[in-house]
Structures are given as structure tokens and as C-alpha cells.
Amino acid sequence: MKTKSLSTVGLLFGLLLFGNVYSCLSGNYTNNGNSVQLLCNPQNDSINPVDVFEQVWQVLNTNYPYFDQRGIDWNALHKVFSAKISTKTTDEELFNTLCSLLGLFNDGHINLDNGKKSFCSGVNYKMEDFSWKLVRDKYLKGSFKSSPDSLIYYGWIDNDLAYLRIRRFPGYEVVDKYFDPIIQELSKAKGIIVEIRGNSGGTDSGAEAIANRFADRKRLYEKVYWRMGLKRDFSNLTFHYIQPKGAARYTGPVVLLQNKHSESASECFALAMRVIPNVTSVGEITGGCFASYYPEKLINGWSVTLPYSYATDQNGFCWEGLGVPPDLCRINTKEDIDARNDKVLELAIDILKIGGHYGKEAQGSLQDLRISLVYQFLESSKKNGVKAAVSEFEKMHKNNPEGVYLSIQELMYNVGILFSENKLDAATAILELGVKSFPDDISTMFFLAMSYEKQGQPDKAKALYSKIIKYKAYYPWEKGALAKAKESFK
């Protein structure tokens, strides 16, 4: 299960778990790169604009993973744009200069917000190649249904062809609650058109959960790398798979419709669907912003969001800044839509009427079919108890290192759930295993220390805090953990 986000990217595993430490963060953050709620620090007029500029530059210099992919010479841009900032620079001039700088990334997950207005570095032009009203009125003849949250619409093109529009991806728990009856209703179709044009994101876990309903078998579709250790290299890896799940599934011919306004979680969904042999994608290349992102508090009360994970497809190719290409390129013009013709949708209809297009086995999708040690531990602890789960974890990790993986992202996310359910024995056990594997990770050590404290073992907690305070923190949740560790150690 991919857990880059729960309901929004504002529930990033680090921020979710460190919410009680890094309490300045407020609200949720969207996963579409278009808006982010402000951090709670008020703006201070005495703050030097030069210092704000330097903070933004340094935060990206330290944590942004895609300079090469996006062709950014960050040091050169520092020389160009720092010359525009002085102690006399006004807030408006500072905001506009930072927008000009960040706009060069063309990254929908880079946003700047000053409390009065926000700026998105990514796609900011009007979508003119897709009209839901046109599809609804002409091709569905005004007859369609929607999910309870109105994030999914579905209906019939004719008696044989079904249409499923995913307006935005809900969380996997929501998908599991209401999506099976939808698929069950559409299962009699000879072909299904899945629409993600204009879908700016949502949650990756929900995207994967929906893709699972079309999966023919377990397949690898994405690898996400996370910075680890003192070197802060991308050495920790999360494997993301689709696999047949759910009470109702559809394995007939499918055509996926996508465009440049398909971003974030939609692009992860496009990666997942493109490894399924019976799925054909039609349209244009997606927006090109995949990674998990987080909000950084600026010293003047503004906020900036930026990606911090490095994502590739199953073969290790990074589509960030490029976008996922369709199998068949077809683009509507504004004139097509104005004339009430959706040529992209019509091509999809033509493909399905001849029985669909079945592609070859996706290269690499059947390699590295590993077992997640985190989810294996959770499943085993429920069935056999924590002690047995620890033993099985250690045995699998030792005897089958190429057949398993241990993801720091999955670990932190699920520890948060265990804490919320007050399952401290399981949380402590898996954190101890995590610290053995990730001895230099602040987050893992901090949560283990917290767990020890909750169980009345202050000496064990203090030993970890004494180690944490010697490290340098880079992310907001690490800074919060470091501050808490220093306070607790005193």
C-alpha cells in the first residue's frame, strides 16, 4: 500500500507523527500542488528580506531532489536572484522575486503562500481540452451516478461501454468502503473508459487501491527513494505494487484518458495502470510532478512547499519534470471542445468497440516482487502475537534479503497508527527493529524513545535522546524531534 498521504499530503508520515512536537503546523495540505494552508507563525516586519530569500534557497538546496531532472543550476540562480534582494526590499517585491525564482522549476508541488495570496510553480493555465459538461451531456446523455463524496462519476456510453471518471483520488479506506459496488455495476461492460483528465491528485493510497481493482496479478509499478543516514543519500526504498484486491474487479479492456492537468496522485495512477496489459492510455503526457512534498515554515510567517522523495517507475526511470506519456497521443483543441467534440474520448470508444488493445508484458513489472517487512510484521503480530512477529521479521530479513524490503516511510506511517490505537508493545517492537536497520535515523530513534517513555522506561528513552541531540536536523519533523529530545534530555 502506498502511503505517501492519508487523506491529503498534509498527513505526511513525518508531520502526522510529529504533530504534537512540531505544533506550529496547522491544517491539511492538498496533494495537487495548488494550495497549502499557512503555518501559524505571524509575519514579522522586522525580518530581513535577505534572510528570507536565503532560507528559501537553502531549504531547496538541502532537501529538493530533482535539480537534475528539471535542469536547474541552483547555484547560478542564487547569484542572479539574490542580487534583486536587499534590506529595503518590500514584502511584495520579495514575494514576486521568489515566485519568479520558484516558477523556473515548473513543479506543481512547489508552492509559496504569504497569507494573502499563493503561487504554484506548476501548470497554471486554463484547461481547454477537456469538458466534463460535454462528456456528461453528449456522451453519457445526461445519465450518470456519483460516489457519496462526488469524487467519482460513472455511467454508460452505450449498452456495452462504461465510463468511470475519477475527479480526485480519495483515501484507500474510502475506496474500500464504496468502490466495489461501482465496479460490480460496471463489470458487465465489454470495455471501461477510465477518466483522469483534469484530476490534479488526491491520495496515492487511493490511486493504488483503485488500480488494484483492474490488476491481473501483482506487478511493480513504482519505486520511491528516501534520504537516510548522515550522508542523506536516497538509500531507503519503498516498492509500490498493484495486485488483485477487492470484492469486485474488472480485467477486461480498459482505456485510460489523461492530459497535462493529470498530476500528482493521478500520475502515480497512470504509472500503475500502464503496467497492466489490458489497459491502453490515450491523450497527452501528464503534468510531471510525482513526489511526496511537505510545508516549510519561513521566518517571516510565509510558507513554502517542496518535494522531498525521489520517485521512478519500475525500471528506475524518473518521469519527474517529464510526465507519463500515453500509449496513443491524441489531443483536443479548444475548437474541438467548443464544437462539442471530444476526439480523445471518441478514440477510446473506437478502441473498445473493436475489443480493446492488449499490450505486451510491461518490462520490469514482474521483477523485484518483494514482501514488505512492515506489513508482514503487522499481519503476523495480529495473528500470532508480537514476539512471533519479531522472530519472523528477523528470520526473513536474514534469510531472504533480496525478497523483502524495509521502508522507513511504511514504518513511520504505521507506527503512528499503532500509537493512535495504543498498541505500544507492537509499536515498540517494530521501532526496535527499525533502529537496528536505520541506526542514524532521527525519526525512528525519537519514536522509540517516546514509546519507552510511555511504557515507563526513562533510562532507555534518555539513551536515545542523548544520541539524537548530536545530529543535524533538515526537515521540520526532524527539527521538532531534535527540540523535543533536547528538552527531554534536560
ZAMARGU-4260 file (C-alpha; in steps of 0.2 Angstrom, whole numbers, plus 5000, padded with zeros to 4 digits):
<rodrens>
0) 5000/5000/5000 | 5007/5017/4995 | 5006/5029/5010 | 5013/5045/5004 | 4997/5053/5010
5) 4982/5048/5020 | 4968/5060/5015 | 4980/5074/5010 | 4998/5076/5009 | 4996/5086/5025
10) 4996/5070/5033 | 5014/5066/5028 | 5020/5052/5039 | 5033/5064/5047 | 5021/5078/5050
15) 5007/5067/5056 | 5018/5058/5069 | 5027/5074/5075 | 5011/5084/5076 | 5012/5085/5095
20) 5030/5091/5093 | 5030/5102/5079 | 5014/5110/5084 | 5016/5126/5074 | 5010/5116/5059
25) 4991/5119/5057 | 4978/5111/5045 | 4980/5100/5030 | 4989/5102/5014 | 4982/5097/4997
30) 4991/5085/4986 | 4988/5094/4969 | 5002/5107/4971 | 4989/5122/4970 | 4986/5127/4988
35) 4993/5124/5006 | 4987/5131/5022 | 4998/5143/5031 | 5009/5139/5046 | 5004/5148/5061
40) 5019/5160/5064 | 5014/5178/5061 | 5023/5189/5049 | 5036/5200/5057 | 5040/5216/5049
45) 5057/5217/5056 | 5063/5201/5047 | 5077/5205/5034 | 5071/5200/5017 | 5088/5194/5013
50) 5087/5181/5027 | 5070/5175/5020 | 5077/5173/5002 | 5092/5164/5009 | 5081/5152/5019
55) 5071/5148/5004 | 5086/5145/4994 | 5095/5134/5007 | 5079/5124/5011 | 5078/5119/4992
60) 5097/5117/4991 | 5097/5104/5005 | 5080/5095/5003 | 5074/5096/4984 | 5078/5080/4975
65) 5075/5085/4956 | 5088/5098/4951 | 5095/5087/4938 | 5078/5081/4931 | 5072/5099/4929
70) 5088/5106/4923 | 5091/5119/4937 | 5108/5126/4941 | 5103/5132/4958 | 5120/5140/4962
75) 5119/5150/4947 | 5101/5156/4950 | 5106/5161/4968 | 5118/5173/4960 | 5105/5180/4948
80) 5091/5182/4961 | 5100/5186/4977 | 5106/5202/4968 | 5087/5208/4967 | 5085/5207/4986
85) 5091/5219/4999 | 5086/5225/5016 | 5075/5238/5008 | 5065/5225/4998 | 5046/5226/5001
90) 5036/5211/5005 | 5028/5212/4988 | 5044/5213/4979 | 5051/5199/4989 | 5036/5188/4985
95) 5037/5192/4967 | 5055/5188/4966 | 5053/5172/4975 | 5039/5167/4963 | 5050/5171/4948
100) 5063/5160/4955 | 5052/5146/4960 | 5042/5147/4944 | 5058/5141/4934 | 5055/5124/4942
105) 5038/5121/4933 | 5034/5109/4948 | 5017/5108/4954 | 5022/5103/4971 | 5032/5119/4974
110) 5021/5132/4982 | 5023/5149/4990 | 5010/5157/5001 | 5011/5174/5010 | 4994/5173/5019
115) 4986/5184/5006 | 4990/5175/4990 | 4998/5159/4984 | 5009/5154/4970 | 5011/5137/4961
120) 5026/5134/4951 | 5017/5121/4940 | 5004/5121/4927 | 4994/5137/4929 | 4984/5139/4913
125) 4966/5135/4910 | 4962/5118/4904 | 4953/5119/4887 | 4955/5101/4881 | 4943/5093/4892
130) 4925/5097/4897 | 4915/5087/4910 | 4899/5095/4905 | 4902/5090/4887 | 4905/5072/4892
135) 4891/5072/4904 | 4878/5079/4892 | 4883/5072/4875 | 4892/5055/4878 | 4883/5050/4894
140) 4867/5058/4888 | 4865/5066/4905 | 4863/5049/4914 | 4877/5045/4927 | 4879/5042/4945
145) 4892/5048/4958 | 4901/5042/4974 | 4895/5048/4991 | 4909/5061/4991 | 4906/5066/4972
150) 4924/5062/4968 | 4919/5048/4956 | 4906/5049/4942 | 4901/5034/4932 | 4889/5029/4919
155) 4887/5021/4901 | 4892/5027/4884 | 4881/5014/4877 | 4875/4996/4882 | 4892/4989/4881
160) 4904/5003/4886 | 4906/5010/4903 | 4913/5027/4909 | 4922/5030/4925 | 4928/5047/4929
165) 4940/5049/4944 | 4939/5068/4948 | 4951/5066/4963 | 4958/5051/4972 | 4951/5048/4990
170) 4960/5038/5003 | 4961/5020/5002 | 4949/5017/5016 | 4936/5027/5007 | 4939/5017/4991
175) 4937/5001/5001 | 4921/5007/5008 | 4912/5011/4992 | 4921/5007/4976 | 4917/4988/4975
180) 4899/4991/4971 | 4904/5003/4957 | 4915/4991/4949 | 4902/4977/4952 | 4889/4988/4942
185) 4901/4991/4928 | 4908/4973/4927 | 4896/4968/4914 | 4904/4981/4902 | 4914/4975/4887
190) 4926/4989/4890 | 4928/5003/4903 | 4935/5021/4900 | 4944/5027/4915 | 4945/5046/4915
195) 4958/5056/4924 | 4959/5071/4913 | 4959/5087/4925 | 4962/5076/4940 | 4975/5086/4950
200) 4979/5072/4963 | 4972/5067/4980 | 4980/5052/4989 | 4992/5039/4982 | 4985/5026/4993
205) 4968/5028/4985 | 4975/5029/4967 | 4983/5012/4971 | 4968/5005/4979 | 4958/5009/4963
210) 4971/5002/4951 | 4971/4986/4961 | 4953/4983/4955 | 4960/4982/4937 | 4975/4972/4941
215) 4978/4954/4934 | 4992/4950/4946 | 5005/4958/4957 | 5015/4970/4947 | 5028/4983/4952
220) 5025/5000/4945 | 5035/5012/4956 | 5050/5014/4967 | 5051/5029/4979 | 5068/5033/4987
225) 5070/5042/5004 | 5085/5051/5011 | 5093/5041/5025 | 5108/5042/5037 | 5122/5055/5040
230) 5125/5056/5021 | 5107/5060/5017 | 5108/5049/5002 | 5092/5041/4994 | 5097/5024/5001
235) 5080/5018/5008 | 5067/5012/4995 | 5049/5009/4995 | 5042/4997/4982 | 5024/5000/4976
240) 5014/4986/4969 | 4997/4984/4961 | 4989/4967/4965 | 4971/4960/4963 | 4961/4966/4978
245) 4943/4970/4982 | 4927/4960/4982 | 4924/4966/4964 | 4937/4968/4950 | 4937/4971/4931
250) 4950/4963/4920 | 4943/4967/4903 | 4949/4980/4891 | 4952/4997/4898 | 4956/5014/4891
255) 4964/5027/4902 | 4962/5045/4897 | 4975/5058/4903 | 4981/5075/4900 | 4993/5088/4907
260) 4981/5093/4920 | 4983/5075/4927 | 4995/5077/4941 | 5002/5070/4957 | 4992/5055/4963
265) 4985/5054/4945 | 5002/5051/4938 | 5005/5038/4951 | 4989/5030/4945 | 4995/5032/4927
270) 5011/5023/4931 | 5001/5009/4939 | 4989/5007/4925 | 5002/5007/4912 | 5009/4990/4918
275) 4993/4981/4916 | 4992/4973/4899 | 4974/4976/4895 | 4975/4995/4898 | 4978/5007/4885
280) 4982/5025/4889 | 4976/5039/4877 | 4978/5058/4877 | 4994/5068/4881 | 5008/5067/4893
285) 5004/5070/4912 | 5010/5085/4922 | 5026/5078/4929 | 5026/5080/4947 | 5025/5064/4957
290) 5035/5066/4973 | 5029/5067/4991 | 5030/5085/4997 | 5030/5095/5014 | 5027/5113/5020
295) 5042/5123/5027 | 5039/5137/5039 | 5048/5153/5034 | 5055/5165/5047 | 5043/5179/5041
300) 5027/5168/5043 | 5026/5163/5025 | 5026/5145/5019 | 5034/5136/5005 | 5031/5118/5000
305) 5043/5107/4991 | 5045/5088/4986 | 5057/5078/4996 | 5056/5060/4989 | 5063/5053/4973
310) 5051/5043/4963 | 5055/5032/4947 | 5045/5019/4938 | 5048/5000/4940 | 5063/5001/4929
315) 5071/5015/4938 | 5067/5029/4925 | 5062/5045/4933 | 5047/5054/4925 | 5048/5069/4936
320) 5048/5085/4926 | 5043/5075/4910 | 5026/5067/4914 | 5020/5049/4910 | 5017/5048/4891
325) 5001/5039/4884 | 5002/5024/4873 | 4992/5034/4860 | 4994/5053/4858 | 4978/5062/4854
330) 4974/5080/4860 | 4959/5090/4859 | 4959/5108/4854 | 4949/5122/4861 | 4940/5122/4845
335) 4936/5104/4846 | 4928/5106/4863 | 4918/5122/4858 | 4911/5112/4843 | 4906/5098/4856
340) 4918/5085/4850 | 4929/5076/4862 | 4941/5067/4850 | 4951/5059/4864 | 4936/5051/4871
345) 4930/5046/4854 | 4946/5037/4850 | 4944/5027/4867 | 4927/5022/4861 | 4933/5016/4844
350) 4947/5006/4853 | 4935/4997/4865 | 4922/4994/4851 | 4935/4983/4842 | 4939/4973/4858
355) 4952/4984/4866 | 4971/4984/4863 | 4981/4972/4873 | 4999/4977/4875 | 5015/4967/4879
360) 5020/4962/4896 | 5027/4978/4904 | 5045/4977/4906 | 5051/4976/4924 | 5034/4974/4931
365) 5036/4956/4937 | 5054/4959/4944 | 5058/4963/4962 | 5041/4956/4969 | 5046/4958/4987
370) 5037/4957/5003 | 5036/4972/5014 | 5043/4968/5031 | 5032/4981/5039 | 5016/4974/5033
375) 5022/4957/5036 | 5025/4961/5054 | 5008/4969/5057 | 4999/4954/5049 | 5010/4942/5059
380) 5008/4951/5076 | 4989/4951/5074 | 4988/4933/5071 | 5002/4926/5081 | 5007/4940/5093
385) 5021/4952/5094 | 5035/4940/5099 | 5032/4929/5085 | 5031/4943/5073 | 5048/4949/5078
390) 5056/4932/5076 | 5048/4930/5059 | 5054/4948/5054 | 5072/4944/5059 | 5072/4927/5050
395) 5065/4934/5034 | 5077/4949/5035 | 5092/4937/5037 | 5087/4923/5026 | 5079/4932/5011
400) 5086/4949/5010 | 5083/4950/4991 | 5065/4945/4993 | 5060/4958/5006 | 5061/4976/5009
405) 5060/4988/5025 | 5053/5005/5021 | 5056/5020/5033 | 5040/5028/5026 | 5029/5012/5029
410) 5037/5010/5046 | 5034/5028/5052 | 5016/5029/5045 | 5011/5013/5053 | 5019/5017/5070
415) 5008/5032/5070 | 4993/5021/5068 | 4999/5009/5082 | 5002/5024/5093 | 4984/5030/5090
420) 4977/5013/5094 | 4988/5012/5110 | 4997/4997/5104 | 5013/5001/5112 | 5020/4983/5113
425) 5019/4982/5094 | 5025/4999/5091 | 5040/4997/5102 | 5045/4980/5094 | 5044/4987/5076
430) 5053/5003/5081 | 5067/4992/5089 | 5069/4983/5073 | 5069/4999/5064 | 5083/5007/5074
435) 5093/4991/5071 | 5091/4994/5052 | 5092/5013/5052 | 5104/5017/5067 | 5106/5035/5061
440) 5088/5040/5058 | 5081/5053/5069 | 5063/5049/5067 | 5065/5031/5071 | 5075/5034/5087
445) 5064/5048/5093 | 5048/5037/5091 | 5056/5023/5100 | 5061/5035/5114 | 5043/5041/5115
450) 5037/5023/5116 | 5049/5019/5130 | 5043/5035/5140 | 5025/5029/5138 | 5030/5012/5145
455) 5039/5020/5160 | 5057/5016/5154 | 5065/5033/5155 | 5083/5027/5155 | 5081/5019/5138
460) 5072/5034/5132 | 5086/5046/5138 | 5100/5035/5130 | 5091/5038/5113 | 5088/5057/5116
465) 5107/5058/5120 | 5111/5052/5103 | 5098/5062/5094 | 5104/5078/5100 | 5121/5076/5092
470) 5113/5075/5074 | 5108/5089/5062 | 5090/5090/5058 | 5085/5095/5040 | 5066/5093/5039
475) 5053/5101/5050 | 5048/5085/5059 | 5067/5081/5062 | 5069/5099/5069 | 5054/5096/5081
480) 5061/5079/5086 | 5078/5087/5090 | 5070/5101/5100 | 5059/5088/5110 | 5075/5077/5113
485) 5085/5092/5120 | 5070/5096/5131 | 5068/5078/5137 | 5086/5075/5139 | 5087/5090/5151
</rodrens>
